[in-house]
Amino acid sequence: MKILLIQHQGFINGQGGTEKICAFLADHFAGMEHAVEIATCEDVTGAAVYVRHPNVKVTNIYSPEIIQKHPRQLWNYSGKHPLRWITGKIRKKRDKLFNYFLYKKTNGKDGLYLFNLRHRARAWKQFIDRTAPDLIITMSLSSVLEITYENSYTVPIINSTNGRPDYDYSNQLWYRSALEIRCLKAAYGHLAAMQILFDSYKSFVPDTFTGKCVTIPNPVPRVTAANRANLLMKKERYKIVSIASLIMSCKQQDLSIAVFSGIAHKYPQWDLYFWGTGPDEKALRDLVNQQGLQDRIFFEGFTDNPMEKLKQADIFIFPSKFEGFPLALTEAMAAGLPSIGLRSCSGVNELIRHGENGFLASDSATLQQHLEVLISQPETRQQMGTHARLFMERYAPEYITEKWATLIRDIQPH
C-alpha cells in the first residue's frame, strides 16, 4: 500500500508532538513494508527531526511558482532620530497604500485568504494526483483544508486529530475569521475517518463530519527499569523538571516559576529545570532574574533524549492551559515520575488521576500546595511514580499501532 502522510506546515525542523506522531506512524508503516511518504509545503530549509526509518520519503512541495500574495506589515519607528522618524512615516504610508490596493484587488481579507488557499490547494491536487496514494493521513484539520479546498479525491482520507477537535475549527486558542471557521468545518466532509485521542473528545466533533470516528491515543514508549527515575535515592540536589516549548500562553512556564519561587527558600536542595526552546525564553529568563534564582532555575534548551533527563528528575511539573494528548507528560509518567498539572487542562485531566499518579491543581495556590507535598514526601513521590508508570502501559506502541491497523482495514475499499 502507498500511504501519504500530510503535515502541511511545521514538519521541517519541527520538534513538537504532532511531528513526533507523524514520524511514528511513518516509521511504523514503512516497517510494515508499505511505501510511505510525508509531504509538507514550507518555505524553509532543513530536515525532519524524528523520522528514523530509511524508507520514509519526505517531500516539500513548496515552490515559488505557487502564487501567494501577502499584505505588508506596518511598523512605527520608536527612536528619536528625526530623519529615521520621517523615513518611517513615509514607509508606513507606502505600505498602507500597498495593502489597500491588495485588498481591493482580492475582495478584502477574506478574498485574499481564499486566493492564497486556492493556489496552495491546486498545488496539492497536482502533487497528490501524481503521487497516486492508496491512503492519505492528514496530521491536522488545516492540512485537510489545504488539500481538499475546491478539490475532490477518490482515495480515503483519515485525519489524525492531535488535540481536542474544537481547537482546530474555533477561536478557542487563537483568532480565526468566520470564513476560515466555515472552511475548516466544511473540510470535515472530505474525511472517510478521523482519529481522536480520548472518548470524551467525540462531543467536540462538529456535525459536518459524517465518517468513522475512532479513539486512538498517542503511543507512549515503554521505559526499561534502567531508565526509570529512582525516587527513593538520596541526593545532594533534587530536580523538578518541565519539558515543553517555551510558550507562556499555552505551557505557562511563568506559573511554574512563580510557584517554585514562592517556596524555593524552604527547600534549598531543590532546583527547577526547563527543557525546550521557544519565543518566550528571554521573557522567562527575565522573570527568573527578577526573583534572583538564576542558580536554582535553569533553561537547558532542546533535548533529543528526553527520557535521559526524566530519569534524573524527581517531579514533573506541567501547568499547561490546554493540551491534546501531551507527549512530554506521558513520557514523564512512563519514566515513573509523579506529575502536577491543572484540572482545567484538556488531556492533562485525562492522564493524571488526582491523588493516584499525580495531582491536579485548580489554581496557583493548590499547585504550590501539591508541589510541597511531593517535595516533602519521598514515599508519596515513589508511590505516585509507580502508579504513573503502570498507567502508561495501556498506551504501549504495539497497542496503538494495532488500533491504526484496524482503522485502516475498516476504511479500505473491498
N, C-alpha and C positions, 0 to 999 in steps of 0.2 A: 504494500500500500504506500502511496505517496502522500505524506502528511505535510501540510504547510501551516506553520505557526506564525501569527502576525501580531507583533507589538509595534505599532506604527511610530511611536516616539519613545525615547528613553532607554532603548535596549543597548545601543552602542555606549560603552563605558558605564552603563547603569549598574548600581550596586545595591538596589533595593529588593524588596520581597517579590515584586512582580517579575523582575529579571531572573531571580533565583528559581521561581516556579516554572517560568518559560524554559529555562535551561534544563531543569529537572525533567520536564516532560519530553523535551527534545532528546536528551541523553537516553531516557528510557525507551522511547520509540525506536531510536537508532540501534539500541542494544537488542531490540526485538527484530532487527533486520528490515525495518521499514525505511523507505527513502524519506529523509527528514530535512526540511529547510525552514529557517527562521527568516522572516522578511520584516524590514523596517524602512522608514522613509525619513532620513535625518540629514541635515546639512552639517555633518560633523565628521571628524576623522577619529579613528580609534578601533577598538575591538570589543567583542563580547567578553564579559568578565567571568561568567560562571560556566559557560559551555565546556564540557570535558571530552565528549565522545568525538573522535576524529572524523566520523562520517556525517556529522551535523554541518550542513551548509548554512552560512549566514550571508544574507544578501541585503544590501542597502539600495533600494530602488531610486533614491534621490537623484535628481538631475536638474541642472539649471534650466533645462527646457520645460520643466513643469512650471507653468506660468503662475506666479503668485504676486499679488500687489499688497503693499503694507503702508499704513499711514506713518508719517514721521513723528518721532517722539518730541514733544515740546519740553523745553527746559528753560529755566531762568538763571541768569548769571547772578551769583550771590556775593561776588567780591566787590572791591571798592575802586578798581581801576576804571576810569571814565571811558576810555576807548573800548575796552572789553565789554563794558556795560552797553554801549551803543551798538557794538557788533552783535551782542547777544539779542538785543531788541530787534535788530534787522533780521537776524536768523530766525527768530521766533515768528515774526510776521510772514516771512517767506514760507516757513514750514506749515503755518496755519492755512495759508493760501493753497499750498500743495494739497493738504488734506481736504480742504473744501472742494476742490475740483475732483479729487479722487472719489469722495463720497457721492458727489453729484453724478459722476460718470457711472458708478456702480450701484446707484439707487440706495444710498445710505449704508450704515454699518451692517445691517442685515444683508443687504445686497452684496457687500464686499465679502462677508462671511461665506455666502453661498458661492460666489465667484471662485474664491480660493478652494473651497471644498470640492466644487465640481471638477476643477482641473486636477486636483490630487486624486479624486476618485477615478477619473479617466485613466490616469497612470496606473493605478492599482488594477483596474479592469484589464488593461493590456498585459500587465505582468502576470496576473492570475490565469488568464486565458492561455498565455504562452506556457506557463508552468504546468497547467492541467493537473492539479492535485486531485486526489480522491477524497480528501477531507481537509477542511480548514478549521483551525482552532485559533480564535482571537483572544488576546490577553486583556482586553478591556472593551467596554461598550463603545468608547470613542473609536477604537480600531474597527469595530463592526460598521460604524457610520462611515469611516474613511473608505472602506472597500465597497459598501453597498449603495451609497447615495447615487440615485438615478441609474443604478446597475442591478442586474439580476444574475443569479448563478444557479446551476442545477446541482452543484456539489454541496453536500450538507455543511453547515457552519455551526460550530459549538463555541459559545463564549465562556471563557474561564473568568468568573467574577471574583476579583481579588479584594473585595471589600463588601460592605453592606450594599445591596443593589441600588438603593435610592441615592447613595452618594454619587453614582455615575450619571444621573439624569436630573438632579435637582440643584438647588442653591444651598444645600446643607453645609458644604465645605467652602465653596467659593462662588462668586457671581457667574451665572450663565444667563444669557439673554433668553427671552421667551421663545424665540425662534430656535435657538440651539437646543433647548429642552424639548421642543416638539420634534426636532430632527432625531435626537437621541432616543426618545421614546418610540418613534416610528421605526428605528433601526432594529428593535426587538423583533419586528415582524419577519425579518430575514433569517431568524435563527431556527435551526432544527432542534437545538437543545441548548441549555445553559447549565453550568455547574455553579452551585453556591456553596458556601463554606459551613454554614450551620442551618439546621432545620428552621430555626426562628427567622432566618433571613427570607424565607418564602413569602412572608407577609409584606415584604418591601418590593416585590416584583410587580411591575405595572400590568394592566390588563391588555396592553398591546402585545404582550408575549403570549404565544399560543403553543409553543413547543413543549418539549420534555424538560422538566426541571429536576435536577438530581443533586443531592447533597454529597459533596466530596471534599473533605477537609484538605488542608495542605499537609504534605508529608513532614514528619519530624524524625530526623536520623536517630537511630539507637546509639546510645553512648556507652562505650565499654567501661568496665569497672575502673580501669586505669585512668580514664579521662573524667571521672566524676569528681565533683567537689567534695573534699573531706572537711566537713563542718565541725567535727569534734576535735580537730587538731589545734593545739595551742600555738599561737603565732605572736611574733613581735608586733605585726601590723595586720589589720583586717580590712577587707575591701568590700565596699558597696559599689556595684557596677551597673552601668546603663550602656546598652548598645542600640544606637538609633541615629538616624540623620539628625543633624543639629538644626532643627526647625522648631522654634518655640511655639508657633501657632498650633502645631499638632503634637509634638513629642513632649513639650513643656519641661525641658531641662531646667528652666528657670525655677520651676516649682521644686524640683529635686534639690537645687542649690539652696533655695530659701529654707526648706525643711531641714536639710543637713546643717546649715549654718546656725540654726536655732539650737542644735544640741551638740555641735562639734566640741564645745568646751567640756562637756560632761563625759565624752568618750574619746580621750586623746589618742587611743590606739587605732582609731578607725579613720579611713580615708574614702573619698568618693572619686570614682574613675568614670569618665565618659569615653566611649569608643564610637567613632563615627565622624563624618565630615558634613558640612552644610553651611548655608548662608548666614547663620546666626552665631557662628563660632566667636567672632570678635565681641559681639554683644554679651555673650555668655562669659567670656573671659573677663570683660569689664565688671560684670556682676561679682565674679569671684574676687577680683582685685578690690572692689568696694568693701567686701566682707573681710579682706585681709587673710584669705585662706588659700593663697597660692601654693602653700606647702602641704595642703590637705585635699585639694580638689584638682584633678588632673584631666587634661584633654589629650588623648592618646592617638587621635586620627583614625584612619580606616584600618581594619584588620581583615585579612583574608583567612584567618584561622580563629573565628570567634570561640570555638569550643576550648581552645587552649587558655583564653582569657577567662572564660567562665569557670574553668577548672580551678583557677587560682582565687576565685571570688568566694564571698560568704553570703551575700544578699544581692538580689536583683531588684532594682527599682525602675518602674516603668509607668509613670503617671500620664500616659497619652490621653489626649482629649477624644480621639476617635481612631479606630483601627478596623481591619477586616478580620484577618487571622494572623496576628503578629508573630512572625517567624523568630525574631530575636527572643521574645518571651518564651516561646515553645522550646527553643534551644537551651535557654537558661533552666527551664523546668526539667528538660531531659537530662541536663548535667547534674541535677539534684539540688538546685538552688530554690530556697523559698523566695517568692516574689511578692511585690506590693504594687497594686495598680488602683485605678479609680473605678468605683462601682458603676459610674455612668458611661464608661467607655465600652462601645461595642467590641466584640471579640475578646477583649480582656476579661469582661464579666462572664464570658462563656468558659474560659480556660482556667481562671483562678477560682477555686472553690474556697470561699471565705472560711478561715479557721481550720482548713484541712491541708491545702497545699500552698497557702499564702494568705494574703489579706487584701480585701477590697475596701478602700477608704472612700468616704463620702465628701471629704474636703481636706484642706491642707493640715488642719489640726489633727484629724484622725490619721492622716498619712504619717504625721510625725509620731503619734502615739504608737502606731503599729511598727514603725521603724525602730522605735526604742525597745519594744518587746523583743524583736528579733535580735537586736544588738545585745541585749542584756540576758537573753535566754538561749544559750547554745543548744540545749536539748530540744527546744522548740524549733530552732533552725534545722536541726538534723531530722526531726520527725516530719516537718513540713516538706523538707527537701526530698525525703524518701517517697512521700506520697506524690509529690510532683513528678518525680521520675517514673513511677509506676503508672500514673495517669496518662503520661505521654505515650505509653506502649500502644494505645489504641490508634495512634497516628503513624505507626511504623510504615516506611515507604512501601513495603510489599502489599500492605492492605490498601493503600491509596492507589497504587498502580492497577490493582485488580479491579477496583471500582471504575477507573478510567477505561479499562479494557471492556468491562460490561457495558458502559455507556456507549462506547464506540460500536460495539456489536449491535446494540439495540437500534442505532440510527442509521446503520449502513443499509443501503437498498439491497433487498434479497432477490 
